[in-house]
Amino acid sequence: MKNIDLTGKTVLITGASRGIGAAAARAFAAAGANVALAARTAADISDIAAEIGDQAIAVPCDVADYNAVRGAVEATIKAFGQLDILINNAGSVDPIGHLQDTDPVVWGQTIDINLKGVMYGMHAAMPGMIAQGGGTIINISSGAAHGPVEGWSAYCSSKAGVYMLTRAADKEARGKGVRVLGLSPGTVATQMQREIKASGMNPVSQLDWSVHIPPEWPAQALLWMCTPEADGYLGDDVSLREDDIRAKVGLT
């Protein structure tokens, strides 16, 4: 893996209690960055922040609540002086099922988390990034942003919306120094994949566990995406399924 130095930078990661978010928090800290871990489960992020040490804080936050997201951004800046990198990682795959059979309330909650939560993070972080002359925002995307998957109408719709948010924000903010891009990690060995497997719906649920990549791989990709090497992908998704991307990240 490549040695990337982010000493002096500060990152805020949503959904940081487990999976890609937790792995990213550890990876960014190892690269020298200050890390703010945000998630609804305060105990989990507090444990990870304590493990990392003085360069980490835990910020309980429900990304579906704009005031909570804005508060997380403010807490990060208060603790570390500025916010350089925002990783919009929090996400839900619920409800899994054919559209007409799903609970509209749960369907809407996934839009609140996956789509509105990303917009809230960007809305809260971008003014400070523009004022300080730059920053990086990475939205966790998915192959589901670009193609339908049976039983995932909420997830696919929300991720397609996130992809367009990435493109729109890049169009508006690149000239102001803010880098906006997405990471499509492929299938990752996380709790979400366990929920997908348990559903038994669509080919993704039938995949053998051994084909899923470890969360440390997308964490490393996120580090690489904060460097100028990834500038060719601004306003677009970086797909970790592609061999050339894995080579650039240093995962081969």
Protein Blocks (a to p, Z undefined) as FASTA:
>chain_A
ZZddfehiacddehklgcjllmmmmmmmmnopacddddfblmlmmmmmmmnommbccddd
dfklmklmmmmmmmmmmmnopafbdcdfbccfbdcddfklpcfklmmmmmmmmmmmmmmm
mmmmmmmmmmnopacddddddfklmoccehilmmmmmmmmmmmmmmmmmmmmmmnopacd
dddebjaddfklmmmmmnopajklmpcfklpccfklmmmmmmmmmpmklmmmgoiacdfk
bmklmmmnopZZ
